[in-house]
Amino acid sequence: MNPFVMNSEFIQYMAAAFLSTAFPRRLSYCIGCHMAEVFCRHDERGRRAVEANLRTILGFKGQTLTDDELDRQVCETFRQFGKYIVDFFRYTRLSRKKIDRLIEIESLQYLEGASSRGKGVILVGAHLGSWEIGGAIVSALGYPANAVVLPQTDKRTNALFQRCRERRGMKVIPFGHAARALLHALRAGETVALMADRDYSGRSDLAQFFGRQVRLPTGPARLAVKTGAPIVPTFILRQADDRFLLRFHPPINPDGPASTDVVRARICDVLQQEISNHPNQWFMFDDFWSGKNNHALSVTHGVGA
């Protein structure tokens, strides 16, 4: 990669980190939204990708938008991503007091019940909402959290992101060297966080998603079947007042004759439900169903990538 591009990227993220923490939250959000609107106007490739993804999601729901309505939806997705960037750098530590003030927790009993089985818990999510701070909340609630991440190409950018994640109380596991660490964490009764909406493995594991075939990872399902650890689909979603909803879904238990394909299909159903309900908070800046969904904005190589 061009060193100038790498240096430019690092400088941009350092500036984002400063702007996200130097001002009151609402002002930081305003700045983040404004910068996201600038990117939306100038990033034609990303804009067209978001448009294509929204057409698939909304079409699956039976919704048809005019060009103007779709354009507004695309811009809103970029604005939501601007807020996500602020959250990424702003919320590196979360006290229980701050959690009570900013976050509503829904169905915590699903995590508690899954943890009581003694096999560890696989938290499965998507690049949806403000997923990065989910690990901080889980850690603050007393559940040791391990997160698989895709390292950044630029070493300084990677170190910046890793510091933010470790301050949230998470143990960061690099993608590509995760198998042994994941098994160890689950045997110790800990939680591991994996993304189920992007396949970085290079495999060709197709699944039905929003009525179309697309590559989706099998890793979470294979890990559950191998270890017997329950899967708890988990999402942290932005609300209209910029507070958050941390939602746990009923565990997917890989008991009996459950196969990897069956478990993955159940994961897909939950992902489809949440993305369908919050399409502007799904941060995919490639045409996801084009068969070329190998890249995303680099900060979206997040927890469980």
Buried (B, 14 or more C-beta within 10 A) or exposed (E): EEEEEBEEBBEEBBEBBEBBBEBEBEEBBBBBBEBBBEBBEEBEEBBBBBBBBBBBBBBBEEEEBEEEEBBEBBBBBBBBBBBBBBBBBBBBEBEEEBBEEBBEBEBEEBBBBBBEBEBBBBBBBBBBBBBBBBBBBBBBBEBBBBBBBBBBEBEBBBEBBBEBBEEBBBBBBEBEEBEEBBBBBBEEBBBBBBBBBBBBEEEEBEBEBBEEEBBBBBBBBBBBBBBBBBBBBBBBBBEEEEEBBBBBBBBBBBEEEBEBEBBBBBBBEBBBEBBBEBBBBBBBBBBBBEEEBEEBBBBBBBBBB
